[in-house]
Amino acid sequence: MKHIPYGYKIVDGIAEIDEEKAEQVKLLFTRFLEGESLATASKSCSLNFTHSQVGRMLEKKGYCGDEFYPAIISTEIFEQVQEERLKRATKLGRLNKS
């Protein structure tokens, strides 16, 4: 069985939003856009995730919804987060300069 993304639950074979956890996911995206680091955003959302786990969550386009999972965040918010991540990585010199 494939891993169920945080914020969802499976009921009778259908993916549904776990409202409590989905609120944490929404808050995570919002806090990151407000300027918090991955670790700080995770803590402020009461998530006990590592830096890399939070980074992977922010990269998961599935939170915008697909044929199986309902949307938790808008595509607009997702795109804003991706732009912010790129901006921060560039500023910190973390991109490969090939």
PALUM-234041 format. One record per residue (C-alpha): residue number from 1; residue in one letter; chain; x, y, z. Coordinates in nm, 4 decimals. Example, Ala and Ser with C-alpha at 12.3 -4.5 7.8 and 13.67 -1.06 7.14 Angstrom:
2
R pos code unit       xx       yy       zz
R   1    A    A   1.2300  -0.4500   0.7800
R   2    S    A   1.3670  -0.1060   0.7140
// end
This chain:
98
R pos code unit       xx       yy       zz
R   1    M    A   0.0000   0.0000   0.0000
R   2    K    A   0.1195   0.3468  -0.0836
R   3    H    A   0.1827   0.6015   0.1897
R   4    I    A  -0.1159   0.8260   0.2668
R   5    P    A  -0.0069   1.1919   0.2714
R   6    Y    A  -0.0405   1.3784   0.5992
R   7    G    A  -0.3796   1.5501   0.6148
R   8    Y    A  -0.5758   1.2668   0.4567
R   9    K    A  -0.7439   0.9481   0.5687
R  10    I    A  -0.8882   0.6581   0.3716
R  11    V    A  -1.2519   0.5707   0.4427
R  12    D    A  -1.4069   0.2779   0.2564
R  13    G    A  -1.1325   0.2992  -0.0067
R  14    I    A  -1.1856   0.6716  -0.0697
R  15    A    A  -0.9433   0.9465   0.0310
R  16    E    A  -1.0974   1.2054   0.2590
R  17    I    A  -0.9565   1.5132   0.4256
R  18    D    A  -0.8670   1.4719   0.7926
R  19    E    A  -0.9865   1.8161   0.8993
R  20    E    A  -0.7593   1.8572   1.2025
R  21    K    A  -0.4445   1.7519   1.0187
R  22    A    A  -0.5450   1.9427   0.7041
R  23    E    A  -0.5615   2.2623   0.9107
R  24    Q    A  -0.2011   2.1986   1.0154
R  25    V    A  -0.1026   2.1525   0.6498
R  26    K    A  -0.2741   2.4791   0.5500
R  27    L    A  -0.1093   2.6591   0.8406
R  28    L    A   0.2309   2.5173   0.7444
R  29    F    A   0.2039   2.6599   0.3926
R  30    T    A   0.0815   2.9935   0.5309
R  31    R    A   0.3528   3.0238   0.7964
R  32    F    A   0.6236   2.9442   0.5416
R  33    L    A   0.4898   3.2174   0.3125
R  34    E    A   0.4896   3.4561   0.6089
R  35    G    A   0.8649   3.4049   0.6361
R  36    E    A   0.9083   3.1286   0.8907
R  37    S    A   1.1793   2.8675   0.8382
R  38    L    A   1.0843   2.5061   0.7796
R  39    A    A   1.1615   2.4091   1.1391
R  40    T    A   0.9880   2.7117   1.2913
R  41    A    A   0.6804   2.6677   1.0716
R  42    S    A   0.6620   2.3018   1.1706
R  43    K    A   0.6754   2.3847   1.5411
R  44    S    A   0.4227   2.6666   1.5130
R  45    C    A   0.1800   2.4216   1.3471
R  46    S    A   0.2303   2.1650   1.6241
R  47    L    A   0.3952   1.9248   1.3805
R  48    N    A   0.6812   1.7118   1.5051
R  49    F    A   0.8512   1.6741   1.1664
R  50    T    A   1.2104   1.7104   1.0580
R  51    H    A   1.3333   1.9860   0.8289
R  52    S    A   1.3409   1.7450   0.5340
R  53    Q    A   0.9922   1.6064   0.6035
R  54    V    A   0.8505   1.9590   0.6037
R  55    G    A   1.0373   2.0399   0.2825
R  56    R    A   0.8865   1.7351   0.1131
R  57    M    A   0.5389   1.8329   0.2319
R  58    L    A   0.5793   2.1783   0.0778
R  59    E    A   0.6833   2.0154  -0.2528
R  60    K    A   0.3829   1.7820  -0.2657
R  61    K    A   0.1584   1.9096  -0.5453
R  62    G    A  -0.0975   1.6475  -0.4435
R  63    Y    A  -0.2151   1.8849  -0.1707
R  64    C    A  -0.3765   2.0822  -0.4555
R  65    G    A  -0.5912   1.7774  -0.5284
R  66    D    A  -0.5877   1.5104  -0.7961
R  67    E    A  -0.8073   1.2262  -0.9171
R  68    F    A  -0.7815   1.0482  -0.5798
R  69    Y    A  -0.7074   1.3120  -0.3156
R  70    P    A  -0.9271   1.6192  -0.2573
R  71    A    A  -0.7551   1.9594  -0.2439
R  72    I    A  -0.6312   2.0938   0.0885
R  73    I    A  -0.4576   2.4024  -0.0512
R  74    S    A  -0.5081   2.6082  -0.3645
R  75    T    A  -0.2784   2.5828  -0.6641
R  76    E    A  -0.2055   2.9535  -0.6165
R  77    I    A  -0.0729   2.8996  -0.2623
R  78    F    A   0.1285   2.5982  -0.3776
R  79    E    A   0.2913   2.8013  -0.6577
R  80    Q    A   0.3682   3.0886  -0.4192
R  81    V    A   0.5425   2.8461  -0.1834
R  82    Q    A   0.7497   2.7017  -0.4696
R  83    E    A   0.8561   3.0532  -0.5741
R  84    E    A   0.9473   3.1392  -0.2150
R  85    R    A   1.1490   2.8178  -0.1767
R  86    L    A   1.3417   2.8971  -0.4967
R  87    K    A   1.3988   3.2553  -0.3808
R  88    R    A   1.5343   3.1405  -0.0439
R  89    A    A   1.7549   2.8701  -0.1988
R  90    T    A   1.8989   3.1235  -0.4442
R  91    K    A   1.9635   3.3753  -0.1681
R  92    L    A   2.1458   3.1113   0.0372
R  93    G    A   2.3480   2.9875  -0.2605
R  94    R    A   2.1986   2.6390  -0.2454
R  95    L    A   2.1362   2.5950  -0.6154
R  96    N    A   2.3791   2.4094  -0.8390
R  97    K    A   2.5601   2.6532  -1.0635
R  98    S    A   2.6303   2.4300  -1.3608
// end
